[in-house]
Amino acid sequence: MTDSRRVRSVQIRHRLTKHDCPETMPPWEEKPAIKQVTMRGTIVGLAIGSIVLISNFQFGLQTGWVSMMSLPSALLAVAFFKQVWPLFYPQCCPFSDVEIVYVQSLAVAVGTGPLSFGFIGVIPAIEKFVTFEESGYSRVQGTSFSLAQLLVWSCSLAFFGIFFAVPLRKQVIVKEKLRFPSGSATAILIAVLSGSEVLQEVTTDELMDMRNRRLNAECPEVLRLDEEEVQENDPLTHQGNTESYNSYGGNNTNEHEHNSESTLTSDSSSYGKNMMILTRTFIVSAVYTIASYFLPIMRSIPVFGRYASKHYLWNFQPSPAYIGQGIIMGLPTVSYMLFGSFLGWIVLASLAKHKGWVQSDADVGDWEHGVQGWILWCSLSIMVADSVVGFLVVTTKSLVRFMLVDDKAELLNTIWDDSLKSLLLEEERALNKRASQSSSRTQETIRLVSTMVEHEVDSRHLVTYTTVLSGLVVSSMICVIFIVYLFGSDIIPVYSMVIALIFALLLSILGIRALGETDLNPVSGIGKLSQLIFALIIPKNHPGNILLNIVAGGVTEAGAQQAGDLMQDLKTGHLLNASPRAQFIAQLIGVVWSIVLSSVMYICYNKVYDLPNDQIRIPTAIVWIDCARLVAGKDLPERALECSVIFGSIFALLSFVKNVFASTEHPPRWLYYIPSGVAVGVGIYNVPSFTIARFLGGLLSHLWLKHQRGDLSMKTSMIVFSSGLVLGEGVCSIVTMTLSSLNVPHW
C-alpha cells in the first residue's frame, strides 16, 4: 500500500470511529474499514431474524421444512434503512452494502435456530417418542424439557460449528474460490439494492479473452454485462434454499436457480414494486391464517371425496405459505413430492391394506398400527439411501477435486511470477474502469476479478487464530459438559460426545465443500450417517442407546449445518468486501439471541398445542426416532423390511446415477426425470395435503415464468411474492397460538 493510500485509510478509519459519515465512500479496498457492527444494524438484524425464526418454527414443526430467508432478510433490511430509519434520524449516516451484509448475517443466525438446535426434530423425538426403556430409564415418555434445560441444550450446540468454519474460510473462499451459489446470489441482490459493486470471479481464460476482445475491437461494448451474459457465464446463477435448511435434506436446487437469477435484475424501480408485493402477499397470508383458526375446515378440504379423505387422507389445504414454499422449491422438486404422495398414499397404502399388513380397524393416521406408520418405513429407507449415497458421492468427488486442484494451485504458484499476476490485476482494473463508464446499472454492479489472484481483506479485519482456537476448545467443552449434565454420564458417556464432535468437525469440512460446489449441504445425510456409525460404536446393550444415538446424531448435524450457514454468509461478505470479523460477531450475537428465542418458542408450542396433532405432526421427529430404532435392530411391521430394502436399493442406485452425472459440464436432460429420493420420501410420509398446495405453487410459478420468457425482473418478483406468503402465515402463527391459549371459540 502506498503512503498516500495508507494516510487515506487512516483518515477514513479515524472518521468512522467517531461515528461520522465519510463525505464519499472509500475505495473498494478500504470498505472493510467502514463501521459495520452498529447498534441500528444489530437491532434490525435481530428483529428480522426473529420474524424468520417464528416463521421457521411454524413450518419446521408442521413439515420439517425451514428456510435461510437470506434474500427477504436483505430486502427487509434495505427497506428499513431506506424508509423507516430516516423518519426518526433524518441526518443519520446512509446505510452501506457491508452494513446490510452484517444485518443479513445476523438475521440468518437467528432465523435458523429451530434447525440448528434440533427443535424441529431431535428434541421432539426425545420428548414425545423415546420410551422409558429406550432412554435408559432416565426419562418418562411424554415428559417435556423445562426452559432451563432447553437453554442448556441450545448452548451446547450453538457455538462449536461457528468456530469450525472460520479457519476454512481462506482455503475454500479466498484460495479455491468455491462458488457457494446461495451466498453469491445474496451478494448480488445486496449490491443491486444498495447500488454498490460485487465481485464476479472469472477464470484467467475468461479474463484474457475479454482483454483480447477489447484490444482487437471485435466488440466495442465488450463489458456490457447484460443479464443474459451474466446468467450464462457467471457461476452465481444457482442459488436458494439449501439442504441445510431442510431437515429432510431435500434437493431444492430449483429454488437456487430461481433465487440467483432473480438477483440480477437491474431496474432500480423494482425495489418499490417488490416491497409492495411483499407487503400485499404478507397481508393475504396473514388474513388466511387468522381466518383458518375460526374456520378449521379451510385447513382440510375433501376435494377428492369423503372416502379418499377418510381412508387415505387425500385433502386439500389452500395454505398461502404452502403455495409460497412450492414456488421456492420449484416444479421438479414438488413434482417428485407429488409422485411420492401417489406412491405412498395410493399404491403402498392400498397394498398394505389389501394384504393385511396393517390392522384393519386402526386409524389411517396411526403412527404405530395404521397405514401411515407402515409406509413411513419405506419413506425412511428411501431418504436414508438417497441422502447417504448422495453424500458419499458428492464428498468423494469433492475430495478428489480438492487434491487435484490443490496440486495444480501449488504448481502454478511456483511457476507464476509477479509480472503475470500484475498483468492480471492490470487487466482487472482496465476492464472494471471500462465497465464503470457504462450507463447500465448491471455494469456498475459487477466488478471482475481473476480466480487466480487472491483478494483478501487486511488481517486486522479477520478473526485471529487465538480467538478461533480458544473458542473451539471452550465451545467443545461446553458441548460435552452441558450434554452430559443434561442426560447423565451413565446414558451419555463423555467419550461418545468427544467422538460426536470429531465426526462433526470432519463431516463439516466435507459438507462445506459440497455446499460450495453444489449448493447442497447434505446435513440430512450427515445426521443419518452419524446415526449409523454410532450404532456400530455404541454397544446395543448400552442403557439408553436409542437416546444416545439421537443426541449424537443431533450434535453432528448441528455442527455441519452451522458451519455451512456461516460459510455461505462469509461468501456473501467476501464478494462485497465486508469485514469477516464483523460477520463473525453477527453470527455470535445472532446465535445468543436465537438460543433464548428458540427455547421460549418451543415452550410456547408445547404449552399451547398437544404435539403431535393433525396440524403440527412433527414428522422430522418421527424420522429421527425411527432411524435410531432401525439401526438398533428394532423389529419392523409385517413386510415393511422387504419393501424398505427394495425401495432403498432402487433409490440408492438412482441417487448414485444422479449425483455422478449432475456435476458434469453438460448434464444430460434425462437427469430431470430421475426423482430425488429425499423429495419422494417427504411426499410419502407427509399427508397429501402437505404436498398438493406446494405442487400447485411450483406449477403456477413454472407456467408464469415460462409465459414471461425468462424475464429476470419477474423472477425477482416471484421470489418476493413467495417470501411474503411464507412470512405472513409464519408470523401470524403467534396470533393463532395466543387465541388457542386463551381458548377462543371457533367452529
Secondary structure, 3 states (H helix, E strand, C coil): CCHHHHHHHHHHHHHHHCCCCCCCCCCHHHHHHCCCCCHHHHHHHHHHHHHHHHHHHHHHHHHCECCCCHHHHHHHHHHHHHHHHHHHCCCCCCCCHHHHHHHHHHHHHHHCHHHHCCCCCHHHHHHHCCCCCCCCCCCCCCCCCCHHHHHHHHHHHHCHHHHHHHHHHHHHHHHCCCCCHHHHHHHHHHHHHHCCCEEEEECHHHHHHHHHHHHHCCCCCCCCCCHHHHHHHCCCCCCCCCHHHECCCCCCHHHHHHHHHHCCCCCCCHHHHHHHHHHHHHHHHHHHHHHHHHCHHHHCECCCCHHHHHHHCCCECCCHHHHHHHHHHCHHHHHHHHHHHHHHHHHHHHHHHHHCCCCCCCCCCCCCCCHHHHHHHHHHHHHHHHHHHHHHHHHHHHHHHHHHHHHHHHHHHHHCCHHHHHHHHHHHHHHHHHHHCCCCHHHHHEEEEECCCCCCCCHHHCCCHHHHHHHHHHHHHHHHHHHHHHHCCCCCCHHHHHHHHHHHHHHHHHHHHHHHHHCCCCHHHHHHHHHHHHHHHCCCCCCCHHHHHHHHHHHHHHHHHHHHHHHHHHHHHHHHCCCHHHHHHHHHHHHHHHHHHHHHHHHHHHHHCCCCCCCCCCHHHHHHHHHHHHHCCCCCCCCHHHHHHHHHHHHHHHHHHHHHHHCCCCCCHHHHHCCCHHHHHHHHHCCHHHHHHHHHHHHHHHHHHHHCCCCHHHHHHHHHHHHHHHHHHHHHHHHHHHHHHCCCCCC
